[in-house]
């Protein structure tokens, strides 16, 4: 059941009070002739002698008018009157249901999931390291340099760039441009949608970045042989170790 706003109830009460005051406040007209007075009731004679009204009836009329008089209207500091709806918006009075939102608090919704995920990854690494040894090579011999000498796989993309460009370009300019482009990506694509079909620019930029680096790592890992020369692994063999 819908509740009636307080300002509507107040307005209805004031209207009823005004109507009752108009109905009961009118003085009865004097009747023609004489009217016998009741037991012990005082009589009052009109100046012209045309009608008589009892004092008891007059007292009752005054009491009714006093009882049904409307309450005094409250005014502001400057004496001005304002309607309730002009001060308080109707939405804050009638809208009592909370509006749904698409946001959640970082704690506990996000941090609990991240904490559980970190525990799972830590447990997996602990169990995995207990049964699988790290692929470490023998001690380095400075009198015997391995050929080819390759960096770890995650640095092979940079090593591959060094075979194509000047060290300043391969080690500073190209990686710096890629990182700077990724930093500007959120400011360039301001689309708030989470749907992949609406974020074509951001997805394309990240795909180009990943594919560019993945191709360099694959070439350096499987297509470089002695002297870091280009070879075909299905012909000359595989020169790659973790």
C-alpha positions as CSV (number, residue, x, y, z in Angstrom):
1,X,0.0,0.0,0.0
2,X,1.4,3.4,-1.0
3,X,1.8,5.9,1.8
4,X,0.3,9.4,1.4
5,X,2.9,12.1,1.6
6,X,2.9,14.2,4.7
7,X,2.4,17.5,2.8
8,X,-0.7,16.2,1.1
9,X,-2.2,15.1,4.5
10,X,-1.4,18.6,6.0
11,X,-3.1,20.3,3.0
12,X,-6.2,18.1,3.4
13,X,-6.5,18.9,7.1
14,X,-6.2,22.6,6.5
15,X,-8.9,22.5,3.8
16,X,-11.2,20.6,6.2
17,X,-10.6,23.1,9.0
18,X,-11.4,26.0,6.7
19,X,-14.6,24.4,5.5
20,X,-15.7,23.7,9.1
21,X,-14.9,27.2,10.2
22,X,-17.0,28.7,7.4
23,X,-20.0,26.4,8.2
24,X,-20.0,26.8,12.0
25,X,-18.8,30.4,12.2
26,X,-21.9,32.1,10.6
27,X,-24.1,33.7,13.2
28,X,-27.8,32.4,13.2
29,X,-30.3,34.9,11.9
30,X,-32.7,36.2,14.4
31,X,-36.1,34.5,14.3
32,X,-39.3,36.5,14.1
33,X,-41.6,36.7,17.2
34,X,-40.6,35.7,20.7
35,X,-39.1,32.4,21.7
36,X,-39.5,30.9,25.2
37,X,-36.4,30.6,27.2
38,X,-35.3,27.2,28.6
39,X,-35.1,26.5,32.3
40,X,-32.5,28.7,33.9
41,X,-31.3,30.1,30.5
42,X,-30.9,33.9,30.2
43,X,-32.5,35.6,27.2
44,X,-31.2,38.5,25.1
45,X,-33.6,40.8,23.4
46,X,-32.6,42.4,20.1
47,X,-32.5,46.2,20.0
48,X,-35.5,46.4,17.7
49,X,-37.4,43.8,19.6
50,X,-37.9,41.6,16.5
51,X,-36.1,38.4,17.7
52,X,-34.6,36.7,20.7
53,X,-31.4,34.5,20.9
54,X,-30.4,32.4,23.8
55,X,-27.0,33.0,25.4
56,X,-26.3,29.3,25.5
57,X,-26.6,29.0,21.6
58,X,-24.3,31.9,21.1
59,X,-21.7,30.4,23.5
60,X,-21.9,27.1,21.6
61,X,-21.3,28.8,18.3
62,X,-18.2,30.6,19.6
63,X,-16.8,27.4,21.0
64,X,-17.4,25.6,17.6
65,X,-15.7,28.3,15.7
66,X,-12.7,28.3,18.1
67,X,-12.4,24.5,17.9
68,X,-12.4,24.4,14.1
69,X,-10.2,27.4,13.5
70,X,-7.2,26.5,11.2
71,X,-3.7,26.3,12.9
72,X,-1.4,29.3,12.4
73,X,0.7,29.2,9.3
74,X,4.5,29.1,10.0
75,X,6.5,31.7,8.3
76,X,10.2,32.2,7.6
77,X,12.6,34.7,9.2
78,X,11.5,37.4,6.7
79,X,7.8,36.6,7.0
80,X,7.6,34.8,3.7
81,X,5.6,31.6,3.1
82,X,6.9,28.8,0.9
83,X,5.2,25.7,-0.3
84,X,6.7,22.4,0.7
85,X,7.2,21.2,-2.9
86,X,9.3,24.2,-3.7
87,X,11.7,23.4,-0.9
88,X,11.8,19.6,-1.0
89,X,11.9,17.7,-4.4
90,X,9.1,15.2,-4.9
91,X,11.5,12.5,-5.7
92,X,13.1,12.6,-2.2
93,X,9.6,12.2,-0.6
94,X,8.0,9.6,-2.8
95,X,10.9,7.5,-4.2
96,X,11.8,5.2,-1.3
97,X,13.3,2.3,-3.3
98,X,17.1,2.2,-3.9
99,X,18.3,2.6,-7.4
100,X,20.4,-0.3,-8.8
101,X,24.1,0.5,-9.5
102,X,26.7,-1.4,-11.5
103,X,29.6,-0.8,-9.1
104,X,30.8,-2.9,-6.1
105,X,33.2,-2.0,-3.3
106,X,36.9,-3.0,-3.5
107,X,36.6,-4.6,-0.1
108,X,35.5,-7.3,0.2
109,X,34.4,-8.1,-3.4
110,X,37.7,-7.6,-5.3
111,X,40.3,-8.1,-2.6
112,X,38.9,-11.4,-1.4
113,X,39.0,-12.8,-4.9
114,X,42.6,-11.6,-5.5
115,X,43.7,-13.0,-2.1
116,X,42.3,-16.4,-2.9
117,X,43.9,-16.4,-6.4
118,X,47.3,-15.5,-4.9
119,X,47.0,-18.4,-2.4
120,X,46.1,-20.9,-5.2
121,X,49.1,-19.7,-7.4
122,X,51.5,-19.9,-4.4
123,X,50.3,-23.5,-3.6
124,X,50.7,-24.6,-7.2
125,X,54.2,-23.2,-7.4
126,X,55.2,-24.8,-4.1
127,X,53.9,-28.3,-5.3
128,X,55.4,-27.9,-8.8
129,X,58.8,-26.9,-7.5
130,X,58.9,-29.9,-5.2
131,X,58.6,-32.3,-8.2
132,X,60.2,-30.4,-11.1
133,X,63.8,-29.1,-11.0
134,X,64.7,-25.8,-12.6
135,X,66.4,-26.2,-16.0
136,X,69.8,-24.8,-14.9
137,X,72.9,-25.4,-17.0
138,X,76.3,-26.3,-15.7
139,X,78.7,-23.8,-14.3
140,X,80.0,-21.3,-16.8
141,X,83.4,-21.8,-18.4
142,X,85.0,-18.6,-19.5
143,X,87.4,-20.6,-21.8
144,X,84.4,-22.1,-23.7
145,X,81.7,-19.8,-25.0
146,X,78.6,-21.6,-26.1
147,X,77.6,-21.1,-29.7
148,X,75.0,-19.8,-30.2
149,X,74.8,-17.8,-27.0
150,X,71.2,-16.9,-26.4
151,X,69.5,-14.8,-23.7
152,X,66.5,-16.3,-21.8
153,X,63.4,-16.7,-23.9
154,X,61.7,-13.6,-22.5
155,X,64.7,-11.4,-23.7
156,X,65.1,-13.1,-27.1
157,X,62.8,-10.6,-28.7
158,X,65.2,-7.8,-27.8
159,X,68.2,-9.8,-28.8
160,X,66.5,-10.4,-32.2
161,X,66.0,-6.6,-32.6
162,X,69.7,-6.1,-32.0
163,X,70.5,-8.2,-35.1
164,X,68.4,-5.9,-37.2
165,X,68.9,-2.4,-36.0
166,X,71.5,-0.2,-34.2
167,X,71.7,-0.8,-30.4
168,X,70.2,2.6,-29.7
169,X,67.2,2.0,-32.0
170,X,66.7,-1.6,-30.9
171,X,67.2,-1.2,-27.2
172,X,65.7,2.3,-26.6
173,X,63.7,3.8,-29.4
174,X,61.5,0.9,-30.5
175,X,60.7,-0.4,-26.9
176,X,60.1,3.2,-25.8
177,X,57.7,3.9,-28.6
178,X,55.8,0.7,-27.8
179,X,55.5,1.5,-24.1
180,X,54.5,5.1,-24.7
181,X,51.8,3.9,-27.1
182,X,50.4,1.6,-24.5
183,X,50.4,4.4,-21.9
184,X,48.4,6.7,-24.2
185,X,45.9,3.9,-25.1
186,X,43.5,4.6,-22.2
187,X,43.5,8.3,-23.0
188,X,43.0,7.7,-26.7
189,X,40.2,5.2,-26.5
190,X,37.7,6.6,-23.9
191,X,34.9,4.1,-24.7
192,X,33.5,3.0,-21.3
193,X,32.0,-0.3,-22.7
194,X,33.3,-3.6,-21.5
195,X,32.2,-5.5,-24.6
196,X,35.0,-6.6,-27.0
197,X,33.1,-5.6,-30.1
198,X,32.9,-2.0,-28.8
199,X,36.7,-1.8,-28.0
200,X,38.2,-2.5,-31.4
201,X,40.9,0.2,-31.1
202,X,42.2,-1.0,-27.7
203,X,42.1,-4.7,-28.7
204,X,43.8,-4.1,-32.0
205,X,46.6,-2.1,-30.4
206,X,47.3,-4.8,-27.7
207,X,47.1,-7.5,-30.3
208,X,49.7,-5.8,-32.6
209,X,52.0,-5.3,-29.6
210,X,51.7,-9.0,-28.4
211,X,52.1,-10.5,-31.9
212,X,55.1,-8.2,-32.7
213,X,56.9,-9.4,-29.6
214,X,55.8,-13.0,-30.0
215,X,57.1,-13.2,-33.5
216,X,60.5,-11.9,-32.5
217,X,60.8,-14.4,-29.6
218,X,59.8,-17.3,-31.9
219,X,62.4,-16.3,-34.5
220,X,65.2,-15.9,-31.9
221,X,64.3,-19.2,-30.2
222,X,63.9,-21.6,-33.1
223,X,65.3,-19.9,-36.2
224,X,68.7,-18.9,-34.9
225,X,71.7,-21.2,-35.0
226,X,75.5,-21.0,-34.5
227,X,76.7,-17.5,-34.8
228,X,73.1,-16.4,-34.3
229,X,72.6,-17.0,-38.0
230,X,69.2,-17.7,-39.5
231,X,68.5,-21.4,-39.8
232,X,65.5,-23.7,-40.4
233,X,65.0,-26.0,-37.4
234,X,63.6,-28.9,-39.5
235,X,66.9,-28.9,-41.5
236,X,69.8,-27.9,-39.1
237,X,68.2,-28.9,-35.8
238,X,66.9,-27.0,-32.8
239,X,69.3,-24.6,-31.0
240,X,67.1,-23.7,-28.0
241,X,67.2,-24.5,-24.3
242,X,65.1,-23.1,-21.5
